Amino acid sequence: RVLSLELNKDRDVERIHGSGINTLDIEPVEGRYMLSGGSDGVIVLYDLENLSRKPSYTCKALCSVGRSHPDVHRFSVETVQWYPHDTGMFTSSSFDKTLKIWDTNTLQPADVFHFEGTVYSHHMSPVATKHCLIAVGTKSPKVQLCDLKSGSCSHILQGHRQEVLAVSWSPRHEYILATASADSRVKLWDVRRASGCLSTLDQHNGEKSKAASEAASTAHNGRVNGLCYTNDGLHLLTIGTDDRMRLWNSSTGENTLVNYGKVCNESRKGLKFTVSWGCNPEFAFVPYGSTIAVYTIFTGELITMLRGHYSTVNCCILQPNFQELYSGSKDCNILAWIPGLREPVPDDISEKSPPQQHLNPAYEDAWSSSDDEG
């Protein structure tokens, strides 16, 4: 299904945003509701389900925090995220130096955290049961941890030297956090430890630093502005303005040296990319100019470029139940990329086809042409 992703002619996402779209998130509970955040501060909430049951339909916007809303963000919204455990709450952060916790039903902020600098990125752990910490990356080199329970931002992680452009909790260990900075470094933290920092990722795996021991480990030769864990949490993908993507073993911190070729990245802020769920092989979906590049994560092969946007793509997100991809761009559009329907192949031919064409059996029969499942 992932290999056959194409721009869907039968599905539109209602166009609400009057300016570029920076961030998307689909809630993990049902996989039905999607948030988008725009460079004019507007946040829109969509229902992805096909309620009309017709083959062609538009994903409707249910509500939005528009320009006239009293609590709208004053500047660009850089990150939106659903509360991982239910759809009653979502979070947004912005260049207006705030992180807002929203009540979905009333569209009122339940809490607002203020920072000294612009907020590039925030993230809540998808698996945490013992803490309610939101990690926040801002113009300051200090990583802030905001506690939803107490409403305070008491905890600070120190170690970066420049602004923190991306933050991501491990989907495997609830206390492990990865952060990426303009100082070329990616750090892994255990937030329970006083010193905090577990390791600083080194692209040379310690080879070069013996000669120049004062040269600290760097993950990229440029600003690191994108981070994404694989879904099992065993590996971490990073992207930098050196036009490189790197895959790291997240427990040893080792650079696996997978070569993805040139991964064009001109973003001056955080880049939002995503990975597949439950596929074999696993894929990364990376905004690449006005296209989305699809790579196999462990071999580095560029599989395809998804073309359809008119301008820079800022973010993409996967709907894992149906292996559907949604992307947001500077062109104000959200596009839906849906697996194309394949003609059934006679059995004798399919056995000779190359192994990568075989879909994970979990998804082979998940398609319902009548759209009953959404």
MONORSUL-V105937 format. One record per backbone hydrogen bond with DSSP energy under -1.0 kcal/mol. CO is the residue of the C=O (numbers start at 1). NH is the residue of the N-H. Records with the same first field share a line. If there is no record, write none. Layout:
CO->NH  NH
This chain:
2->5
4->340
6->338
10->57
12->59
20->39
23->37
25->35
32->48
33->27
34->46
35->25
36->44
37->22  23
38->41  77
42->38
43->65
44->36
45->62  63
46->34
49->51
57->12
59->14
60->47
63->45
64->66
65->43
66->69
69->72
76->95
79->93
81->91
88->104
89->83
90->102
91->81
92->100
93->78  79
94->97  119
97->115
98->94
99->113
100->92
101->110  111
102->90
103->107
108->103
111->101
113->99
118->139
121->137
123->135
132->148
134->146
135->123
136->144
137->120  121
138->164
143->157
144->136
146->134
147->151
152->147
155->145
157->143
163->182
166->180
168->178
173->176
175->191
176->170
177->189
178->168
179->187
180->165  166
181->184  224
184->219  220
185->181
186->201
187->179
188->198  199
189->177
190->193
195->197
196->190
199->188
202->205
204->207
208->211  212
212->215
218->203
223->241
225->271
226->239
228->237
230->233
234->250
235->230
236->248
237->228
238->246
239->225  226
240->243
243->263
244->240
246->238
247->256
248->236
249->253
254->249
274->285
282->297
283->276
284->295
285->274
286->293
288->291
289->313
291->288
292->306
293->286
294->303  304
295->284
296->300
301->296
304->294
306->292
312->330
314->272
315->328
317->326
319->324
324->319
325->337
326->317
327->335
328->314  315
329->21  332
333->329
335->327
336->8
337->325
338->6
346->350
347->351
349->352
354->357
355->358
360->363
363->366
368->371
371->374
